């Protein structure tokens, strides 16, 4: 299961991309992470032995669902206002706009609040999608809603619903038959500027396996850490009978006995679904696939999506607060396992021995506690901390 490229956590930095490039749109759709990695967030993550994938980008935290507010039936004026706006935009999408308007007109009680405020929450949007595209799952519609909610206020406006980009996404999705949330979310990417890529599609197939395994594991309790037995210390070799015969035994005073060296404990056994390591050049789609994985997770799934610099910053800060004499990495992993079961890291980069030690020991402890880690990087695994 080794491919070139893997996706990770949300990148907070916004490099300059050409106008409307795939990476630019993906970054614009992603919601910036404002919370520390130590705070619980709904999301996704990976752990254990890592699957290596080929170049691929996307993530945002799932917004909470709110109940749809019922109101009186939409009056004629409100209906006309909706149609007046929906008529604007590219005429090529008028058929999709007509489907939306027909859904509003035939379900006035459901969309009464939208007729007044010209905005809707996630629950109402999902009802609209159920009517227009019944084959589109809840996870897909949730991912689309989060992408449209650029203001991060858990509501989308009429202009966003009837925009040409949204119309293009809906039309493309209507012509697709998918059997997995990740496939549906991938097919919901606006085309243009996105286009299907063979390496991305191959990575999607591997991420589907990770997705299914972590969803099953999430329903189970946090596993117990399995620590291999400590290796026995070999006794010092004695002289024996033949040593005295061939000069091995000395009459001089024995040197002082040396203290036995403390043997290093073997690492705990991984006890989590395998994660993924996506690597490839800039702009190949790693972050988009990572974010699609994060957005497509079921409601209530505990996951964390971070940029590498956020992760390493908060990890070193957390190490400072641990009591002396305690295994720092075990304590940190115990704390994190109670907050999320999947960690998604974007742009993994190891340049210092302290970072290498932290990743090695902390990841091992996280894997032992059933946590999965999915990461992206511009470098192959063997190139991390090169010559270090």
C-alpha positions in Angstrom: 0.0 0.0 0.0 2.8 2.4 -0.8 2.1 5.2 -3.2 3.7 8.5 -3.9 2.1 11.3 -1.9 -0.2 11.7 1.1 -2.5 14.3 2.5 -2.4 16.1 5.9 -3.7 18.8 8.1 -4.8 22.3 7.2 -2.1 24.8 6.3 -2.5 28.2 7.9 0.0 29.9 5.7 -1.3 31.0 2.3 1.5 31.1 -0.3 1.0 33.0 -3.5 -0.7 30.8 -6.1 -1.8 31.7 -9.6 -5.3 33.0 -9.8 -7.9 30.2 -9.4 -5.3 27.4 -9.2 -6.4 24.2 -7.5 -4.2 24.8 -4.4 -5.5 28.4 -4.1 -9.1 27.3 -4.2 -8.5 24.5 -1.8 -6.9 26.8 0.7 -9.7 29.4 0.3 -12.3 26.7 1.0 -10.4 25.4 4.1 -11.3 26.9 7.5 -8.2 28.1 9.4 -7.4 26.3 12.6 -7.6 28.6 15.6 -7.6 26.1 18.4 -4.7 24.4 20.0 -4.1 20.8 19.3 -4.7 20.1 23.0 -8.4 21.2 22.7 -10.9 18.6 21.5 -12.2 19.1 18.0 -14.4 17.0 15.8 -12.3 15.7 13.0 -10.0 12.9 11.8 -6.5 11.3 12.3 -4.3 8.2 11.6 -1.8 6.0 13.4 0.2 2.8 13.5 2.2 1.6 10.6 1.8 4.1 7.8 0.5 3.6 4.3 2.5 5.6 1.8 0.5 7.4 -1.0 1.2 9.5 -4.0 0.7 13.3 -4.3 -2.6 14.8 -3.5 -5.4 18.7 -0.3 -8.6 19.8 2.1 -9.8 20.2 5.7 -12.1 22.0 8.0 -13.8 21.2 11.2 -17.4 19.9 10.9 -19.9 22.5 12.1 -22.7 21.5 14.4 -26.1 20.7 13.1 -28.9 23.0 14.2 -32.6 22.2 13.8 -34.6 23.8 11.0 -36.8 26.6 12.2 -40.4 26.4 11.0 -42.3 29.5 9.8 -45.5 30.3 8.0 -45.7 29.4 4.3 -43.6 31.4 2.0 -45.6 34.2 0.4 -45.6 35.1 -3.3 -43.2 38.0 -2.8 -40.5 35.9 -1.1 -40.8 33.3 -3.8 -40.4 35.9 -6.5 -37.3 37.3 -4.7 -35.7 33.9 -4.7 -36.4 33.4 -8.4 -35.2 36.9 -9.3 -31.8 36.2 -7.8 -31.5 32.6 -9.1 -31.9 33.9 -12.6 -28.6 35.6 -12.5 -25.2 34.0 -13.1 -24.1 31.7 -16.0 -27.1 30.8 -18.1 -25.5 27.3 -18.6 -26.6 26.4 -15.1 -30.2 27.6 -15.3 -31.4 24.0 -15.3 -29.7 23.4 -11.9 -31.1 26.7 -10.5 -34.6 25.7 -11.7 -34.3 22.4 -9.7 -33.4 24.4 -6.6 -36.2 26.8 -7.1 -38.7 24.0 -7.7 -37.5 22.4 -4.4 -38.1 25.7 -2.5 -41.5 26.2 -4.1 -42.7 22.6 -3.4 -41.4 22.5 0.2 -42.4 26.0 1.5 -42.7 24.9 5.1 -39.2 23.4 5.2 -37.6 26.4 3.6 -39.7 29.2 5.2 -36.9 30.5 7.2 -34.7 30.7 4.2 -37.3 32.7 2.3 -37.2 35.4 5.0 -33.5 35.5 5.9 -31.9 34.3 2.6 -29.6 32.1 4.5 -29.7 28.5 5.9 -27.9 26.3 8.3 -26.4 22.9 7.7 -29.5 20.9 8.6 -31.6 22.8 6.1 -29.0 22.6 3.4 -28.9 18.8 3.8 -32.6 18.7 3.4 -32.3 20.7 0.2 -29.6 18.3 -1.1 -31.7 15.3 -0.2 -34.4 16.6 -2.5 -32.2 17.7 -5.4 -29.6 14.9 -5.3 -31.0 12.0 -3.2 -27.8 9.9 -3.9 -25.6 12.4 -2.1 -24.8 11.2 1.4 -24.9 13.2 4.7 -21.1 13.3 4.8 -20.8 14.7 1.3 -23.4 17.4 1.9 -21.7 18.3 5.1 -18.3 18.7 3.3 -19.9 20.8 0.6 -21.6 23.0 3.2 -18.4 23.6 5.1 -16.6 24.6 1.9 -19.4 27.1 1.1 -19.4 28.5 4.7 -16.4 30.8 4.1 -17.5 33.1 7.0 -17.4 30.1 9.4 -20.7 31.2 11.0 -22.4 27.9 10.3 -24.7 29.5 7.8 -24.6 30.0 4.0 -26.2 32.8 2.1 -28.4 32.8 -1.0 -25.5 34.2 -3.1 -23.3 31.3 -2.1 -26.1 28.7 -2.9 -26.8 30.1 -6.3 -23.2 30.9 -7.3 -21.8 29.4 -10.5 -19.3 27.3 -8.6 -22.0 25.7 -6.5 -24.1 25.1 -9.6 -21.1 23.4 -11.3 -20.5 21.2 -8.3 -24.1 20.1 -8.1 -24.4 19.4 -11.8 -21.2 17.4 -11.8 -22.4 15.4 -8.8 -25.8 14.7 -10.4 -24.0 12.8 -13.1 -21.9 10.7 -10.8 -22.6 7.4 -9.0 -20.5 6.9 -6.0 -20.4 4.3 -3.2 -18.2 6.0 -0.6 -18.2 9.4 1.1 -14.6 10.1 0.0 -15.5 9.5 -3.6 -18.5 11.8 -3.3 -16.5 14.6 -1.7 -13.9 14.3 -4.3 -16.5 14.5 -7.1 -17.9 17.6 -5.4 -14.7 19.6 -6.1 -15.4 22.4 -8.6 -14.2 21.5 -12.1 -12.6 23.8 -13.2 -10.2 24.6 -11.5 -9.8 21.0 -10.3 -9.4 18.1 -12.6 -9.3 14.3 -11.9 -5.8 13.0 -11.5 -4.8 9.3 -11.7 -2.5 9.6 -8.6 -5.2 11.3 -6.6 -7.7 8.7 -7.6 -5.3 6.0 -6.5 -4.7 7.7 -3.2 -8.5 8.0 -2.7 -8.7 4.2 -3.0 -6.2 3.8 -0.2 -7.7 6.5 2.0 -11.1 4.7 1.6 -9.6 1.7 3.4 -8.2 4.0 6.2 -11.5 5.8 6.4 -13.5 2.6 6.9 -11.1 1.1 9.4 -11.0 4.2 11.6 -14.8 4.6 11.6 -15.1 1.0 12.8 -12.3 1.5 15.4 -13.9 4.7 16.7 -17.0 2.8 17.9 -14.8 0.7 20.2 -13.2 1.7 23.5 -9.6 3.0 23.7 -7.5 -0.1 23.6 -5.2 -1.1 26.5 -1.5 -0.5 25.9 0.4 -3.8 25.2 4.0 -3.4 26.5 6.4 -6.1 25.4 8.4 -7.7 28.3 11.6 -6.0 29.3 14.6 -7.9 28.0 16.5 -9.9 30.5 20.0 -8.8 31.5 22.6 -11.3 30.6 24.8 -12.3 33.6 28.5 -11.5 33.4 30.6 -14.4 32.1 32.4 -16.2 35.0 35.9 -17.7 34.9 34.9 -21.3 35.6 37.2 -24.3 36.1 39.1 -24.0 32.9 39.8 -20.3 33.5 42.0 -21.2 36.4 43.9 -23.8 34.5 44.8 -21.5 31.6 45.6 -18.4 33.6 42.1 -17.0 33.6 42.0 -16.8 37.4 44.0 -14.0 39.0 45.2 -13.7 42.5 45.2 -9.9 42.3 42.3 -7.9 43.7 39.2 -7.9 41.6 38.2 -4.6 40.0 35.1 -3.0 41.4 31.9 -4.4 39.9 30.4 -2.1 37.3 26.8 -1.0 37.5 24.6 -2.9 35.0 23.5 -0.7 32.1 19.8 0.2 32.1 18.2 -1.7 29.3 15.9 0.3 27.0 12.3 -0.7 27.1 11.0 -2.0 23.8 8.3 0.2 22.2 4.7 -0.7 22.8 2.9 -2.7 20.1 0.7 -0.6 17.7 -2.9 -1.1 18.4 -4.6 1.2 15.8 -5.6 1.1 12.1 -2.8 1.9 9.7 -2.6 5.6 8.7 -1.2 7.1 5.6 1.8 9.2 4.5 1.1 11.3 1.4 4.2 12.9 -0.2 4.8 14.8 -3.4 5.6 18.2 -4.8 3.8 21.5 -4.1 0.4 21.8 -5.7 -0.1 18.1 -6.4 -3.2 17.9 -4.2 -2.0 16.4 -0.9 -3.7 18.9 1.3 -6.9 18.7 -0.6 -7.2 15.0 -0.1 -6.3 15.4 3.6 -9.1 17.9 4.0 -11.6 15.8 2.1 -10.9 13.0 4.5 -11.4 15.3 7.5 -14.6 16.8 6.1 -16.1 13.4 5.1 -15.9 11.8 8.6 -19.3 11.0 10.2 -20.9 13.4 12.6 -19.5 13.1 16.1 -16.2 11.5 15.0 -13.3 12.8 17.1 -10.3 14.0 15.0 -7.8 16.7 14.9 -6.4 18.5 11.8 -3.2 20.6 12.3 -0.4 22.0 10.4 3.0 20.5 11.3 4.2 23.8 12.9 1.1 24.0 15.1 1.6 20.4 16.2 5.3 20.6 17.0 4.8 24.0 18.8 2.0 22.7 21.1 3.8 19.4 21.6 6.9 21.0 23.0 4.8 23.3 25.2 3.0 20.3 26.6 6.3 18.6 27.4 7.2 21.5 29.7 4.2 21.0 31.9 4.7 17.3 32.7 5.7 16.3 36.3 9.3 15.1 36.8 9.9 11.4 36.8 7.0 10.6 34.6 7.2 9.2 31.1 6.4 12.4 29.2 5.4 10.7 25.9 3.1 8.2 27.7 1.4 11.0 29.6 0.9 13.1 26.5 -0.5 10.2 24.5 -2.9 9.3 27.4 -4.2 12.9 27.3 -4.6 13.0 23.5 -6.3 9.6 23.2 -9.1 11.0 25.3 -9.6 13.9 23.0 -9.4 12.4 19.5 -8.7 9.1 17.7 -7.4 10.4 14.4 -4.7 13.0 13.8 -4.2 14.7 10.4 -0.9 16.6 10.0 -0.1 18.8 7.0 3.4 19.3 5.7 5.4 17.1 8.0 9.0 18.3 8.2 11.8 17.1 10.6 14.9 19.3 10.7 16.2 18.8 14.3 17.1 15.9 16.5 14.6 17.0 19.1 11.8 16.8 16.6 12.9 13.4 15.5 12.9 12.1 19.1 9.5 13.6 19.8 7.9 12.1 16.6 9.4 8.7 17.2 8.4 8.3 20.8 5.1 10.2 20.8 3.8 8.5 17.7 4.6 5.1 19.1 2.6 5.8 22.3 -0.3 7.2 20.2 -0.4 4.1 18.0 -0.4 1.9 21.1 -3.5 3.8 22.3 -5.5 3.2 19.1 -4.8 6.6 17.5 -4.3 6.8 13.7 -2.1 9.4 12.1 -2.4 10.7 8.5 0.2 13.1 7.3 1.4 14.9 4.2 4.9 16.0 3.3 6.9 17.3 0.4 9.6 14.7 1.3 9.9 11.0 1.1 9.9 9.2 4.5 13.6 8.4 4.1 14.4 12.1 3.3 13.0 13.4 6.7 15.9 14.6 8.9 18.3 13.6 6.1 21.8 12.8 7.3 20.7 13.4 10.9 
